[in-house]
Amino acid sequence: MSGDPIALKSDVLFALRATLRAEGFREVITPVARRADLGAGRRAPVDLDGGRYLRAMIGPALRVNLEHHPRVFEIGPCFRPEKADSLHGCEFTMLDLYAAGQDFAFLMDLATRLVVPHIAYTPVQISVVDHIRDVFGVDLRRETIGDLPARMAARLGLATETPFKETLGHFIERELETRSANSAVFLTDYPLGGDEPCARLTPGTTAQLNRFELIVDGIEVVHGYEDEPDGAAFAQRAKEVDLYDQEQRLAWEAIDAGRVPAASVGLGIGIERLCMAASGVKDISQFQQSSQF
């Protein structure tokens, strides 16, 4: 790969846009400074007329544009209020997209075509639900979560009262993301109760979601999901993990009014992280140009 970070990032952006344009996607720009205060620590405030907050994700503001076109994407800045480190920037670039009327298989194929040309590995696929079944004897395709949170916390040495969202994150990081060393792994079939409540419950299952992440040599580069078309189910799950907010409500108002289709798929790619995966440089700052400003 090129040792020139500007050239690499430019080539990656050009290729992503070319693939999406060929697939009939239209590029959209949504507000970076948002009206919604999502609560303490979620967004950084900015001093603009009426008060605004810097977005931490693109999300629902892009999805509502399915009202105007069935395939939309955006590439733009997002902001984390947390302290930066080698994998996380206070300001970073995301590609988000939504496609109406498409399914999970379409999204997995699209993610592969967008990312694989830039990395040195052919991804393998690992089912999170299968791994949970193998470790705990709980098949979430036909069983409920039950006492799995407590058993998983005990395996990890965490307090029993640790929220399942956190426990599951630690479990996947320790037992599955590590398998991506010197390779690329699609993690699929996530269980209910994690940090992506908007993912659809896999039809015919009890507690499995149509969601995936692509991990390249220890770096999460892509996340994708089929949107949950049942608004009540989505709201309940999101509230249980404290992720139902004003922006999600606005999107569902448009869906309930019939302006935006409920059946869609969504994908996010961290641009600097994709550059890291493409180059083998595990320092996000190398792909954040003009950082002295």
Secondary structure, DSSP 4 states (H G I P E B T S, - for coil): --S-HHHHHHHHHHHHHHHHHHTT-EE----SEES----TTTSEEE--TT-EEE-S--THHHHGGGGT-SEEEEEEEEE-SSPP-SS--SEEEEEEEEEET--HHHHHHHHHHHHGGGSSSPPEEEEHHHHHHHHHS--TTTS--TTHHHHHHHHHT--TTS-HHHHHHHHHHHHTGGGGTTSEEEEEEEETTSS-TTBPBPTT-SSEEEEEEEEETTEEEEEEEEBP--HHHHHHHHHHTT---HHHHHHHHHHHTTSS-S-EEEEEEEHHHHHHHHHT---GGGGSTTTT-
